[in-house]
Amino acid sequence: QVQLVESGGGLVQAGGSLRLSCAASGSMLSFNAMGWYRQAPGKQRELVATITSVTSGGITNYADSVKGRFTISRANAKNTVYLQMNSLKPEDTAVYYCNAARGPGGSVNYWGKGTLVTVSS
């Protein structure tokens, strides 16, 4: 069974930085893409950033709201993904979830339990 474990969340002031980490374990399967999603109270879960495997080009994708502030990176050999978050804003406050996808069209998805990021004004 695949397990994704997030870490690095916490409380920071607006304008500050945090680095989230996600490590996959419990499976020999490789993932076509990994990424981060977030969900704030009363809102839908939304995509933050994704990155494809090296064989797929290592292509990154970011939500417009975080472009220029967040950077996603991946250590494919260990199925680990990071999210460097700079210039944090109060609206970034949410539970951040790690995601890993495999199979046709990334149809098989695995999720972590989430890590809370709180940005104070």
N, C-alpha and C positions, 0 to 999 in steps of 0.2 A: 504494500500500500504506500502511496506517495504521501509524504508529509512536507508541508511548506511552513517554515518558521520565520516570522518577521521579527525584527528588532530595530531599535534606534529611535523610536517615538519618544515624545516628551513634551514639556512645556517650554516655549521660547517666546521672546518678545518679537513684535513686528520688526522686520528687517533682519532678523537673525537667520541662522542656518541649522539644518539637521541633515544627517545622512542615514537613510534607511537601508537595511540589509535583509535579504531573503535567501535562505538556504533550503534546497530540496534534498530530501533523503528518503530511504526506504524503497527505492526503485532503480532499476538499471536502465530504464527508458530515458531517451533523450527528448528534449522539448524543442519544438520548432520556434516557439516564441515564449518570452516571459515578459511580465510587465507589472504595473501598479495601477490599482483602481482605488477610489476613495468614496466614502459615503458620509455625509453630514446628517445630523438629525433632521428628519422630515423631508429629506431629499433623496433622489434616486442615486444609485451607485453610478459613478462616472469614470471613464477612462482618464488616466493621468498620463501614462507613458508606456510604450511597449518597445521591445527590441527583438529582432529575429535572430536565428542562429547564424553562425559564421558562414555556413554553407548557403544560407539564404541571403547573404550579403550584409548581415549585421545592421539592417536598416532600422532606424529609430522613428518613432512617431510620438508626437506630443499633443496634448490638448492645447488649444489656443490660450487658455487661461494661465498656462505654466511655461509657455515657450520663452526662452531667454532667461528663465530663472531656475528651472529644474534640469538635471542631466541624468539620464539612465545609462547604466553600463552593465555588462554581463561577463561573468567568468564561466564560459561554457563547459569546461572540463569538470566543473563541480556543480553545474546547474545552480549557480548563484547569481543573483541580480541585485544591483544597488540603485538607490535613488538619492542623488545629491540635491538638496533643496536649499536654495539661496533666496534672499530677499523675500522672506516669508510674509504673508499677509494674513489678517484675521480670517478672511474667507477661505484660507487653506485649511482651516481647522476641520478635521474629519478623522474617521478611522480609515487607515490606509491598509489595503489588502494586496498581498502578493498573488499573482496569477501565473500559471504555467500551462501551456497548451501544446498538444500534439495531435497526430492523426490527420486525416484529410481535412484541409481547410482549418486546422486547429480546432476541430470539433470536440476533442476531449480536453476538458479543463479541470484544473486542480486549484484549490484556493487555500490560503493561509487563514488563520483566525483573526488576523488584523492587529495593528498597533496604532494607538491613539496619538495624534499630533494635535496639540493645542497651541494656537498662536494668539497671544494677548496683544491688545492695542495700547 
